[in-house]
């Protein structure tokens, strides 16, 4: 009996296992990295300077995303140097995509749901970066949320797809090391892309699944612009010694050859 297209595109047990692992990995990243040293929810944590932005919410998101990645089996199969390259050169873009999960346009606030994280206010982005950047950021978050139908599973898999895209942010592509085993990274990206598309077909219609992917491709440029803008701003306004080694790496404040 000939295999039909519809049967090929049905979610398999392996697809569900991959999706469930993403959910588990994300939850673990929060469990392992709880907020310390600042008032907990529902307190509001004011952010008035670039240094505060990097030291508190950006650092917290970065360390959680790295923990998230470490819980993904495919990521752990990458060459150790390749893992470093992908995190060093792509994590900032993933940080901005992650904002879609925590931004509430009705209150103009940022907060990880079901956590004791403090609330961060949108107006603080205006104070630090200006109205134009703030509008770019929040407009992107709102549009992206509509694209994924507020489905956090879709967003979490997209986090991986961006991280697995070599050279996504093109900060300094001439100095960015090549991957030692690019094929395994590509294969992993294909696996998650396929599982995600099948999931979208399962939850929505064929037309909506296509729109989710095509609209996401359009949003990639917004993510790149936001990440590059923040990186350039930080380079011009802070001393690298004022932030942790992790954030020096994520923000490309270290020597590109290290």
Secondary structure as UniProt FT lines:
FT   HELIX           5..8
FT   HELIX           13..31
FT   TURN            41..42
FT   HELIX           50..53
FT   HELIX           54..58
FT   HELIX           59..70
FT   HELIX           73..76
FT   HELIX           80..102
FT   STRAND          103..104
FT   TURN            105..108
FT   STRAND          109..110
FT   TURN            113..114
FT   STRAND          119..121
FT   HELIX           122..129
FT   HELIX           131..147
FT   TURN            148..150
FT   HELIX           152..163
FT   TURN            166..169
FT   TURN            173..175
FT   TURN            180..181
FT   HELIX           182..203
FT   HELIX           206..237
FT   HELIX           240..242
FT   HELIX           245..250
FT   TURN            251..252
FT   TURN            256..257
//
